């Protein structure tokens, strides 16, 4: 029988932020990026974060992913408060529960696609790391490219490898920061379709940062951010009161 703590975690939202503040820099150059940010994201849903450059959306994503520590407030992912975790514990939690896809693919140049995807699995001590990595590459349409190096792959293929790497630990939450920003429109659409397809198939929570209103509207919910605060929170397809 699951413990009451585990039951509470399963019932908790995928993401809960309460009055989160974060400033970056020091001295006179210190900038207040997130200003009392509060919201929840239900499990298995997709959320688009949209806003102008400098609005704080990418910083928010880093806080959700545990890559930046909030100065104050509650950051709770899948029922786990980040405040209670050491840096090592946070890294382990992130590796198990959160997949991250960046605009720049961040692949290791001297490793094959298969090796790139297997790396986080090996670090986590997964015994069938290479078998699972191969399976993930097949799931993103790269079953015939597993032995190729990043330099031998197109931009779209490199992003598919990055997505496979993020998915390999089988996370409950996938966060993506401008994942199509370095791709042409057609390839970007293919990558977008792939992410939403996998999100639905696996019942993951997807949080997508983008400048593209059309891409954000592919999500079930859209949160517009301005100057580190929520400007608007709406269901996809609803019309913004004014441009974000």
C-alpha positions in Angstrom: 0.0 0.0 0.0 1.5 3.4 -0.9 2.4 5.7 1.9 0.3 8.8 2.6 3.2 10.9 1.4 3.4 9.1 -1.9 -0.3 9.4 -2.3 -0.1 13.1 -1.7 2.6 13.5 -4.3 0.6 11.6 -6.9 -2.4 13.9 -6.2 -0.3 17.1 -6.4 -0.1 19.2 -9.5 2.8 18.6 -11.8 4.1 22.1 -11.1 3.2 24.5 -8.2 4.8 27.8 -7.8 3.7 30.2 -5.0 5.1 33.8 -4.7 8.4 32.9 -6.4 10.9 35.7 -6.6 14.3 35.6 -8.3 16.9 38.2 -8.9 20.1 37.8 -11.0 23.3 39.7 -11.0 24.9 41.6 -8.1 25.2 45.1 -6.8 23.9 47.9 -9.0 23.5 45.4 -11.8 21.1 43.1 -9.9 17.8 42.7 -11.7 14.5 41.4 -10.2 13.5 38.8 -12.9 10.6 36.9 -11.3 8.2 39.0 -9.1 6.0 36.9 -7.0 5.2 34.3 -9.6 2.4 31.9 -8.7 0.7 29.2 -10.8 -0.1 25.6 -11.0 0.1 23.1 -13.9 -2.0 20.0 -13.8 -0.4 16.6 -14.7 -0.6 15.5 -18.3 -1.4 18.9 -19.7 0.5 21.2 -22.1 1.4 24.8 -21.2 2.8 27.5 -23.5 4.8 30.3 -21.9 4.9 33.3 -24.2 6.3 36.9 -23.8 8.8 39.3 -25.2 12.6 38.9 -24.7 13.5 39.7 -21.1 10.1 39.0 -19.8 11.4 36.2 -17.5 9.9 33.2 -19.3 13.2 31.3 -19.8 14.3 32.1 -16.3 11.0 30.7 -15.1 11.6 27.5 -17.0 15.0 27.2 -15.4 13.4 27.5 -11.9 10.9 24.8 -12.8 13.7 22.6 -14.0 15.8 23.2 -10.9 18.6 24.8 -12.8 18.1 28.1 -11.0 17.2 28.5 -7.3 14.4 30.9 -6.4 15.3 33.6 -3.8 12.0 33.0 -2.0 8.7 31.3 -2.5 7.6 27.7 -3.1 8.7 25.6 -6.1 7.1 22.3 -5.9 7.4 19.7 -8.7 5.3 16.5 -8.6 4.7 17.1 -4.9 8.4 17.6 -4.1 9.5 20.9 -2.7 12.8 22.0 -4.1 13.6 24.0 -1.0 14.1 20.8 0.9 16.6 19.3 -1.5 20.4 19.7 -1.5 22.1 20.4 -4.9 22.9 16.7 -5.2 19.4 15.6 -4.4 18.0 18.2 -6.8 20.2 16.9 -9.6 19.0 13.3 -8.9 15.4 14.4 -8.8 15.7 16.4 -12.0 17.4 13.5 -13.8 14.5 11.2 -12.9 11.5 13.5 -13.3 12.3 16.4 -15.7 13.3 16.3 -19.3 14.8 19.5 -20.7 15.1 20.5 -24.4 17.0 23.7 -25.3 17.1 25.9 -28.4 20.8 24.9 -28.8 20.9 21.2 -28.9 23.9 20.8 -26.5 25.0 17.5 -28.0 28.4 16.1 -27.2 30.3 16.5 -30.5 32.6 13.4 -30.1 29.7 11.0 -29.2 27.3 9.3 -31.6 23.6 9.9 -31.4 23.2 6.7 -29.4 25.9 7.6 -27.0 24.5 11.1 -26.5 21.1 9.7 -25.5 22.6 7.0 -23.3 24.7 9.4 -21.2 22.0 10.5 -18.7 20.9 6.8 -18.4 24.4 5.6 -17.6 24.8 8.4 -15.1 21.6 7.3 -13.4 22.9 3.7 -13.3 20.2 2.3 -15.7 21.4 -1.2 -16.7 19.9 -1.3 -20.2 21.0 2.3 -21.0 22.0 1.6 -24.7 18.9 -0.5 -25.4 16.7 2.2 -24.0 18.6 4.9 -25.9 18.2 3.0 -29.2 14.5 2.7 -28.5 14.1 6.4 -27.9 16.0 7.3 -31.1 13.6 5.0 -32.9 10.6 6.8 -31.3 11.8 10.1 -32.8 12.4 8.6 -36.2 16.2 8.2 -36.0 16.5 4.5 -35.8 18.8 4.5 -38.9 21.1 7.3 -37.6 22.2 6.0 -34.2 25.9 5.7 -35.2 26.1 9.2 -36.6 27.8 12.1 -34.9 26.2 15.5 -34.4 28.2 17.0 -37.3 26.7 14.4 -39.6 23.1 15.3 -38.7 20.9 18.1 -39.8 19.6 20.7 -37.3 16.2 18.9 -37.1 17.9 15.6 -36.6 20.1 17.0 -33.8 17.0 18.4 -32.1 15.4 14.9 -32.4 18.5 13.5 -30.6 18.1 16.1 -27.9 14.5 15.2 -27.5 15.3 11.5 -27.3 17.9 12.3 -24.7 15.4 14.3 -22.6 12.8 11.5 -22.9 15.1 8.6 -22.2 14.8 8.7 -18.4 11.0 8.6 -18.9 10.3 11.9 -17.1 6.8 13.0 -16.0 7.6 16.6 -17.1 9.1 17.8 -20.3 10.2 21.4 -20.5 11.4 23.0 -23.8 13.0 26.4 -24.2 12.4 27.7 -27.8 13.0 24.2 -29.2 12.4 25.3 -32.8 14.3 28.6 -32.6 17.3 27.3 -34.6 15.2 25.5 -37.2 13.5 26.5 -40.4 9.7 26.7 -40.4 9.1 23.3 -41.9 11.5 21.5 -39.7 10.3 23.4 -36.7 6.7 22.2 -37.3 7.9 18.6 -37.6 9.7 19.0 -34.2 6.6 20.6 -32.7 4.3 17.8 -33.9 6.7 15.2 -32.6 6.8 16.7 -29.1 3.0 17.0 -28.8 2.6 13.4 -30.2 4.9 12.0 -27.6 3.5 14.1 -24.8 0.0 12.7 -25.5 1.2 9.1 -25.9 3.0 9.2 -22.6 0.7 11.4 -20.6 3.5 13.8 -19.8 3.2 17.4 -18.7 4.7 19.7 -21.3 5.9 23.3 -20.6 7.0 25.1 -23.8 8.6 28.5 -23.9 8.3 30.3 -27.2 8.0 33.7 -28.9 5.6 32.2 -31.4 1.9 32.7 -30.6 0.9 30.0 -33.0 3.2 27.5 -31.4 1.9 28.5 -27.9 -1.6 28.0 -29.1 -0.8 24.4 -29.9 -0.8 23.9 -26.1 -3.9 23.5 -24.0 -3.2 26.5 -22.0 -1.2 29.7 -22.6 0.4 32.0 -20.0 1.6 35.3 -21.2 4.5 36.8 -19.1 5.5 40.5 -19.0 8.3 41.9 -16.7 8.4 38.8 -14.6 4.7 38.6 -13.9 1.7 36.9 -15.4 0.0 39.2 -17.8 -2.6 36.8 -18.9 -3.6 33.1 -18.3 -6.0 31.6 -20.8 -7.1 28.4 -22.6 -5.4 28.0 -26.0 -7.6 29.4 -28.8 -9.0 32.2 -26.6 -8.0 35.7 -27.7 -5.5 37.7 -25.7 -6.9 40.9 -24.3 -4.0 42.6 -25.9 -0.6 41.6 -27.3 1.9 40.1 -24.9 
